[in-house]
Amino acid sequence: MDTQTLPKPGQRIECVYMGGDPNPIPVGSRGTVLKVQEIVPGDHHIDVAWDSGRTLGLLSLIDRYRIL
Protein backbone atom coordinates (compact mmCIF):
# COMPACT_ATOMS: atom_id res chain seq x y z
CA MET A 1 0.00 0.00 0.00
CA ASP A 2 1.22 3.49 -0.85
CA THR A 3 1.87 5.74 2.12
CA GLN A 4 1.54 9.09 0.35
CA THR A 5 1.48 11.90 2.93
CA LEU A 6 -1.94 13.45 3.37
CA PRO A 7 -2.19 17.22 2.90
CA LYS A 8 -3.86 19.50 5.40
CA PRO A 9 -6.58 22.07 4.68
CA GLY A 10 -5.02 25.26 3.38
CA GLN A 11 -2.01 23.53 1.83
CA ARG A 12 -1.27 23.88 -1.86
CA ILE A 13 -0.97 20.74 -3.98
CA GLU A 14 -0.23 19.80 -7.58
CA CYS A 15 -1.96 16.99 -9.47
CA VAL A 16 0.50 14.30 -10.59
CA TYR A 17 -2.06 11.70 -11.78
CA MET A 18 -5.82 11.33 -11.61
CA GLY A 19 -7.23 7.94 -12.54
CA GLY A 20 -10.77 6.72 -12.96
CA ASP A 21 -12.47 10.05 -13.68
CA PRO A 22 -13.98 10.66 -17.15
CA ASN A 23 -12.96 14.35 -16.96
CA PRO A 24 -9.79 14.34 -14.82
CA ILE A 25 -7.89 17.31 -13.49
CA PRO A 26 -4.94 17.82 -15.87
CA VAL A 27 -1.49 16.81 -14.64
CA GLY A 28 0.37 19.85 -13.31
CA SER A 29 -2.79 21.63 -12.13
CA ARG A 30 -2.49 23.33 -8.76
CA GLY A 31 -5.03 23.99 -6.07
CA THR A 32 -5.73 24.54 -2.39
CA VAL A 33 -6.91 21.75 -0.09
CA LEU A 34 -10.30 22.51 1.47
CA LYS A 35 -10.96 19.36 3.51
CA VAL A 36 -9.56 15.86 4.06
CA GLN A 37 -12.01 13.15 5.11
CA GLU A 38 -11.46 9.44 5.68
CA ILE A 39 -14.09 7.55 3.66
CA VAL A 40 -12.98 4.02 4.57
CA PRO A 41 -10.02 2.99 6.73
CA GLY A 42 -6.86 4.03 4.90
CA ASP A 43 -8.60 5.87 2.04
CA HIS A 44 -9.25 9.59 2.14
CA HIS A 45 -11.24 12.04 0.02
CA ILE A 46 -9.35 15.29 -0.46
CA ASP A 47 -11.54 18.26 -1.45
CA VAL A 48 -9.54 20.69 -3.57
CA ALA A 49 -10.32 24.14 -4.97
CA TRP A 50 -8.29 24.02 -8.18
CA ASP A 51 -6.88 27.26 -9.57
CA SER A 52 -8.89 26.60 -12.76
CA GLY A 53 -12.12 27.05 -10.78
CA ARG A 54 -12.99 23.35 -10.57
CA THR A 55 -13.55 21.66 -7.21
CA LEU A 56 -13.05 17.97 -8.09
CA GLY A 57 -11.63 15.97 -5.17
CA LEU A 58 -8.86 13.40 -5.05
CA LEU A 59 -8.91 9.87 -3.64
CA SER A 60 -5.75 9.14 -1.67
CA LEU A 61 -5.43 5.50 -2.80
CA ILE A 62 -6.02 6.17 -6.52
CA ASP A 63 -4.89 9.69 -7.40
CA ARG A 64 -1.39 11.10 -7.02
CA TYR A 65 -0.46 14.62 -5.95
CA ARG A 66 2.49 16.58 -4.67
CA ILE A 67 2.30 18.90 -1.66
CA LEU A 68 3.87 22.23 -2.59
C-alpha positions in Angstrom: 0.0 0.0 0.0 1.2 3.5 -0.9 1.9 5.7 2.1 1.5 9.1 0.3 1.5 11.9 2.9 -1.9 13.5 3.4 -2.2 17.2 2.9 -3.9 19.5 5.4 -6.6 22.1 4.7 -5.0 25.3 3.4 -2.0 23.5 1.8 -1.3 23.9 -1.9 -1.0 20.7 -4.0 -0.2 19.8 -7.6 -2.0 17.0 -9.5 0.5 14.3 -10.6 -2.1 11.7 -11.8 -5.8 11.3 -11.6 -7.2 7.9 -12.5 -10.8 6.7 -13.0 -12.5 10.0 -13.7 -14.0 10.7 -17.1 -13.0 14.3 -17.0 -9.8 14.3 -14.8 -7.9 17.3 -13.5 -4.9 17.8 -15.9 -1.5 16.8 -14.6 0.4 19.9 -13.3 -2.8 21.6 -12.1 -2.5 23.3 -8.8 -5.0 24.0 -6.1 -5.7 24.5 -2.4 -6.9 21.7 -0.1 -10.3 22.5 1.5 -11.0 19.4 3.5 -9.6 15.9 4.1 -12.0 13.2 5.1 -11.5 9.4 5.7 -14.1 7.5 3.7 -13.0 4.0 4.6 -10.0 3.0 6.7 -6.9 4.0 4.9 -8.6 5.9 2.0 -9.3 9.6 2.1 -11.2 12.0 0.0 -9.3 15.3 -0.5 -11.5 18.3 -1.4 -9.5 20.7 -3.6 -10.3 24.1 -5.0 -8.3 24.0 -8.2 -6.9 27.3 -9.6 -8.9 26.6 -12.8 -12.1 27.0 -10.8 -13.0 23.3 -10.6 -13.6 21.7 -7.2 -13.0 18.0 -8.1 -11.6 16.0 -5.2 -8.9 13.4 -5.1 -8.9 9.9 -3.6 -5.8 9.1 -1.7 -5.4 5.5 -2.8 -6.0 6.2 -6.5 -4.9 9.7 -7.4 -1.4 11.1 -7.0 -0.5 14.6 -6.0 2.5 16.6 -4.7 2.3 18.9 -1.7 3.9 22.2 -2.6 
